[in-house]
């Protein structure tokens, strides 16, 4: 399909034993790949192209490529957000909005291919194209604090369109206020946040908290500071509201 649309010879090269890495042409911040000048980054290209064919499908569109389908083998959406009834679109937006945010950043960077992919896409969550906030893939992602204002129980059910400011603010890179502990060390991986529920073995993703504190909650939750500290802690050392109680009561 790429060869037919773009006059390339990728299929022939692959059959000859010389496959071409996508990022050798398309920029990709994840691999720090500069790509070729003027070409759309890989994320904008992939999502922008497919959004024109998979509109109106909500999280189903995501699951066609990403291993997030509730009926799939991996089912990587296993955390407390999934248990609360949220899906991909609550954080990343519907595919149309997701693609437009990526394409708009490329259009603003002067890349002509963006406008071609954008011309038939209509936002579903934003009030028109003017309501879409452009973003850079992998570097700018939904921010947890959009819903969990001041680290409190959620005030909203959508984090779409409010992006992290850079790589340091990404959940997987972010630290607590002390600067020494990653958020994921206490809360679990981005799509399997504690308490998670694994379809193959319910507690498979909760081994850490189960082992150290006997429950599936984030480490130290419900004022269980002694899981790490030798004394009772009376201050929100790691982040505001860290002494608050978990709203989830699953045991």
N, C-alpha and C positions, 0 to 999 in steps of 0.2 A: 504494500500500500504506500509506504514511504517512497519507494522508487517510482511508482505511478504518478503520485502527486508532485514530487519534487525533482524528478528526472535524475535520481541517484541510481547507483548500481550496488546497493547494499546486499541484496539477495545473492547476486553473482559473486561478490567478494566473500561472503560467508561460506558459500558452497566451495569456494576455492581454498578454504582454510584460513582466510584472513578477515574475520569479522571485525566490524568497526564499532568501537565504543561510542555510545550516544554522546557522552560528554566530550568527545574529541571535537565535536562541532558545536554542541549546545552547552552553554555555560551552566555550571552547577556549583553553588556555594558549598554543598555538602562535601564535595570532593575537591573543593578549591580549584575547580577546572575553569579556565578563562573562556574556553570555546572559541568560536570564530566571531569576529566583530559583526554586529548587526543581527545575529541570529537570536531568537528567543531562548531564554533559559529552558532547561529540560522540563521543569515542573509546569511552567506556563504553556509550553508546547503540548505536553501530554494532556493536561487537564483542559486547556483551551480547545483542543481538537475534539476530545471526547464529550465535552459538555454540549456540543452542538448536536449530538446524537442521543444523549442520555438525559435530557432535561425532564423535569417533573417526576423523578424517581426517588427522591429523598435518599435515605441511607442505602437503599438497594443499589443505587449507582456505584457507591463506594465499594460495596462488597463484591462487585463484578471483577474488580482488580485487586483490591486489598483484602487480606485474610480476616475480614471482620464479620462475615456472614454468620448469623446464629446457627445455620445449618452446616457451616463449613468445618474443615478439619482443625483449623487453628483457633478460630473464635477469639481473636486477640482482645476484643472488648469485653473484659471480664471483671472490671473493678466495681467499686461502689456506685459510680455514676451509671453504669449499665444496670445495676440492681435497682437504681432509682428510676429507671425507665428512660434514660437519656441515650442518644445514639450519636453517630459521627457528626450529624448536622448541627447538634446543639453547640458544638465547639468550633467546627471547621466550616459550617455553613453548607447549604445545598450545593451541589456540584456547579451550578451556574454561577452562584455568588463566589464560591471558592475560586473558580477559574477567572472570573472578572477581576478579583483582587490581584491575582498574579499578573494578568494581562495588562491591567491598568498601570502597574508599576513599569512594565516593559514599554508601554506606549509613552509614558512620561519620560522614559530614557531614550526616546526617539527611534524605537525599533518598529519598522513598518509592518511587520507580520502580525503585530498585536491587533491592529484595527480590523484586519481581515477576519480574524477569529472572533472578535467581539461583536461584529455587526449584527448578528442574529440572536445574541444572548440577552436575556432579560433577567434582571435581578429578581429574586424571590423573597429574600429577607430584608433587603435594603430598599429604601424609598428612591428608586431610580439609580442610575449610574453615579450621580453626584453623591449618593449615600454610601458608596463603596470606598473603603479605605485601602489604598494600594499596599502591597507587602512584598517582601523578598522571601522566597521559599527557604525553609530550613532555619533561617535566621530570625524571622518574625512569625510567631505562632500565637494561638489564643492564650491569653493571660489568665491564670487561675483566679487572680484577684479581681477580675471583672465580675464574677459571680460571688466569690468569697471576699467581699469587701472587708478590709482590715482583718482578714483571716477568720471571719465569722461565718456562721451558717449561710448558705447561698441566698442572695436577694433576687436572683434572676436564674433563668434556665438556658441562657444563650450567651456564649462568650465570643461569638462571631463578630468581626469587625473592630475589635480592640486588640491590637497586636503587641507582643513584647517588643521592647525597644531594641533588642539586639541579642546576640548569642548568649551573653552572660545571664540574661533574664529568662532563658528557657527553663522549663521545669527540670529537665535532665541535667542542667548545668547549675541551677540556682542553689544557693546556700542559705542557711538560717542566718539570723542576725549576728551570730558569733563569727560567721564566715568560715566555719570549720566543718559543718555537717551538711551534706546535700539533702534537699527536700525528699528525694526518693529513698534515702536511707531510712527514714521513719515512715513515709507514706506509701512506699511501694513504687513499682514501675508505672509509667504514664498511662497505660491502658489496663492496668490490673491493680489499682489503688486499693489499699486495705480499707475495709474487709472485702476481699475479692471472692468470687465463686467460680471455680473451675469445673466445667462440665464433665471432665474425665475423672476428677477426684476433687471433691468440693473444697478441701483445704490445701490443695497443691500449691497455690500462690501465697498462702499465709504461713508458710513454715517458719519464717523469721519471728513474727510476733507470737505465734503459738509456742515456739521453743523458748523464747525469753520471758514472756509475760502471761502465757496461758490463755490468751484470747486473740481474735483476728484483727484487732484494731491497730491503728498506727502506733508505733513504739512510743511509750510514755503517755498514751491517751488516758483519759479519765483520771488525770492527776497521778498517774503511776510513774512518777519521775524516778523512783528507786530502781526501775529496770536498768538504769544507767548510773544514776547518782547514788551516793551512799547516805545521803541525808534527804529529808523532805524539802522540796524546793517551793518557795512561796512567791516566785517572780516569773513573769513570762520571758524566760531567758532566750528561747529560740525564736519566737515570733509572737506578736500580739495575739491574745486569746489562746495561747498554748495550754493554759490551765483550764480551759472550758471543757465541758463534757461532750462526748460523742453523741450525736442524735441517733445514730444507727445502733440498734440494740441486739443485733444478731449474735448468737453465741455458737 
